[in-house]
Structure formats: C-alpha cells, structure tokens
C-alpha cells in the first residue's frame, strides 16, 4: 500500500495510489463489453423484473457474475486469481452461493442463481478461462493480454531401464575407478 501524508487536519492523501476514472468503468455497463468479446456466452436474460413485469434484458449472466464478484464478495476486479475464486464459487468448490444475497434476488421474479450456476457448470474449462481473461482485461486495460502458453519442446526421454534387470557384476579393476 502507498504511504499516507497529512495535508490538513481533516484529509489524508495516499501517495503512490492510482487515480480511478469513474466514467471509464461502470460495472453496470461492463457486461456489454464481455458479450462483445465473447458473443457465444449465454445471455441468460429471460428473467422477469419484479418492478415492470417485463423481461429484464439488461440483467444478464455476465452482469450478475460481475455484481456477485464486486458487491457480494467484495473481490478486486483486476486479478485473475479473484475471478478464479468466483468461478469456483459458481462451481460449488470454494464458497457457496447464497440465494438471499445473489444479484437479481430482489429485482427479478425468479432468483437466477441456480440457472447461472448451471450455465457456468456447462462451460468448458477453456471457456471459463476465456471469460476470466476477458473480465481481467476489461477491468485492467493497461495489462498485456495473456496469450496461450507456448509449449516448450523437450528432447524425447531415453527409454527407462527395465527395473527387473540384475545389476552388473563387478569386473576386475573396477575398484581402481574409485581412486582420485
């Protein structure tokens, strides 16, 4: 963390902290960027708004995933590890999702939590990784894009010796090899 410096008796300034451009990233609009980059990601926006009685088209899987990550779990948005934890929550292997806290619980007639979990579970590992990479790159635009890891070429290993072979018997003169 940056060091704090006292300006006057009523305010503190963090030295070394990055300014945040509030207009650049609005979490309620980020879901659109996710679908621009991942057009095959299911929208899951068929749920009915409790307020209007109509389909809440802007309440999507991506918007709820982002809201869960930022507001329910209070996780930072610019680290892959934290998004991986969120994916693990949806897969039921880290922390359990809670219906009463899930985004859309109070604004939609039907809680979308189970449907969202099902969709995340049906995504392949590479699709979930792509989603995580897109989210990190949106929230952290100055970070270089992660590319596919390059496979290194290794020389083919020599065949392993047969473990059942008997060791060679000592030959005359072998003890001389132990001298310096």
C-alpha positions in Angstrom: 0.0 0.0 0.0 1.1 3.6 -0.5 2.1 5.8 2.4 -0.2 8.3 3.8 0.6 12.0 4.1 -1.3 14.5 6.2 -2.5 17.6 4.1 -4.5 19.2 6.8 -6.2 18.1 10.0 -9.2 16.7 8.1 -7.9 14.9 5.0 -5.5 12.2 4.1 -3.9 11.6 0.7 -2.5 8.3 -0.4 0.9 8.7 -2.1 1.6 6.3 -4.9 -2.0 5.3 -5.4 -3.5 5.3 -8.9 -6.4 7.7 -9.7 -9.6 5.9 -10.7 -11.5 7.2 -13.7 -15.1 6.7 -12.5 -16.6 7.2 -16.0 -14.2 4.7 -17.7 -15.6 1.6 -15.9 -19.1 1.4 -14.8 -19.8 -2.1 -13.5 -23.4 -2.0 -14.8 -22.1 -1.4 -18.4 -19.2 -3.8 -18.4 -21.3 -6.8 -19.2 -21.8 -5.4 -22.7 -18.0 -5.5 -23.3 -18.0 -9.1 -22.1 -20.6 -10.1 -24.7 -18.8 -8.1 -27.4 -15.7 -10.2 -26.8 -17.5 -13.5 -26.0 -20.6 -13.5 -28.2 -21.3 -17.2 -27.5 -21.6 -16.7 -23.8 -25.2 -17.3 -22.9 -27.1 -14.1 -22.0 -29.5 -15.7 -19.5 -31.6 -12.6 -19.6 -35.0 -14.2 -19.8 -36.0 -13.4 -16.2 -38.9 -11.1 -15.4 -38.4 -7.9 -13.5 -40.5 -7.6 -10.3 -40.8 -3.8 -10.9 -42.0 -3.7 -14.5 -43.3 -7.3 -15.1 -41.4 -7.4 -18.3 -38.2 -9.3 -19.3 -35.2 -7.6 -17.7 -33.0 -7.8 -20.8 -30.1 -5.9 -19.2 -30.0 -8.3 -16.3 -27.6 -10.9 -17.8 -25.4 -13.7 -16.6 -22.3 -11.5 -17.1 -23.9 -8.6 -15.2 -24.9 -10.8 -12.3 -21.4 -12.5 -12.3 -19.8 -9.1 -12.1 -22.1 -7.9 -9.4 -21.6 -11.0 -7.3 -17.8 -10.7 -7.6 -17.7 -6.9 -6.8 -20.6 -6.3 -4.4 -21.4 -9.7 -2.8 -17.9 -11.0 -2.3 -16.1 -7.6 -2.4 -13.3 -9.1 -4.5 -11.0 -6.9 -6.6 -11.8 -7.0 -10.3 -8.3 -6.8 -11.8 -6.8 -10.1 -10.6 -7.2 -13.4 -12.3 -7.0 -15.3 -9.0 -10.0 -13.5 -7.6 -12.1 -14.2 -10.7 -11.0 -17.9 -10.4 -12.3 -17.9 -6.9 -15.6 -16.5 -8.2 -15.7 -19.3 -10.8 -15.0 -21.8 -8.0 -18.0 -20.4 -6.1 -20.3 -20.9 -9.1 -18.9 -24.5 -9.4 -19.6 -25.1 -5.7 -16.0 -25.9 -4.8 -15.0 -22.8 -2.9 -17.7 -20.8 -1.1 -21.4 -21.5 -1.6 -23.6 -19.0 -3.3 -26.4 -17.7 -1.1 -29.8 -17.2 -2.6 -30.7 -14.2 -0.4 -27.5 -12.3 -1.4 -27.4 -13.3 -5.1 -27.8 -10.5 -7.6 -31.3 -10.3 -9.0 -32.8 -12.0 -6.0 -34.9 -8.9 -5.1 -35.3 -7.4 -8.6 -36.4 -10.5 -10.6 -39.5 -12.6 -10.0 -37.3 -15.8 -10.1 -33.9 -16.0 -8.5 -31.4 -16.7 -11.3 -28.8 -18.2 -9.1 -29.4 -21.9 -10.0 -29.7 -21.1 -13.7 -26.5 -19.2 -13.6 -24.7 -21.9 -11.8 -25.9 -24.5 -14.4 -24.6 -22.3 -17.2 -21.2 -21.8 -15.6 -21.0 -25.6 -15.0 -21.8 -26.4 -18.6 -18.9 -24.1 -19.8 -15.7 -25.9 -20.6 -12.6 -25.1 -18.6 -11.2 -23.2 -21.6 -14.4 -21.2 -21.9 -14.3 -20.3 -18.2 -10.7 -19.3 -18.6 -11.6 -17.1 -21.6 -14.3 -15.5 -19.5 -11.9 -14.8 -16.7 -9.3 -13.4 -19.1 -11.8 -11.1 -20.7 -13.0 -9.8 -17.3 -9.5 -9.2 -16.1 -8.6 -7.4 -19.4 -11.7 -5.2 -19.2 -11.0 -4.1 -15.6 -7.3 -3.8 -16.1 -6.9 -2.4 -19.7 -3.2 -1.5 -19.3 -2.2 -5.1 -18.5 -1.0 -7.0 -21.5 -3.3 -9.7 -22.9 -2.5 -13.1 -21.7 -1.7 -15.4 -24.5 -1.8 -19.1 -24.8 1.2 -20.6 -23.1 3.8 -21.8 -25.5 4.7 -25.4 -25.2 8.4 -26.0 -24.9 10.0 -28.8 -26.9 11.8 -31.2 -24.8 14.2 -33.9 -26.1 12.5 -37.3 -26.1 13.4 -39.1 -22.9 15.7 -42.1 -23.2 13.9 -45.4 -22.5 13.8 -46.2 -18.9 15.9 -49.1 -17.8 14.0 -52.3 -17.1 13.7 -52.4 -13.3 13.8 -56.2 -13.3 17.3 -56.5 -14.8 20.0 -57.6 -12.4 22.9 -55.3 -11.7 26.2 -55.9 -13.5 28.7 -57.9 -11.5 31.9 -56.1 -10.6 34.8 -56.6 -13.0 38.5 -56.8 -12.2 39.8 -53.2 -12.0 36.5 -51.6 -11.1 37.9 -50.6 -7.6 40.6 -48.6 -9.3 37.9 -46.2 -10.6 37.3 -45.1 -7.0 40.8 -43.6 -6.6 41.4 -40.0 -7.1 
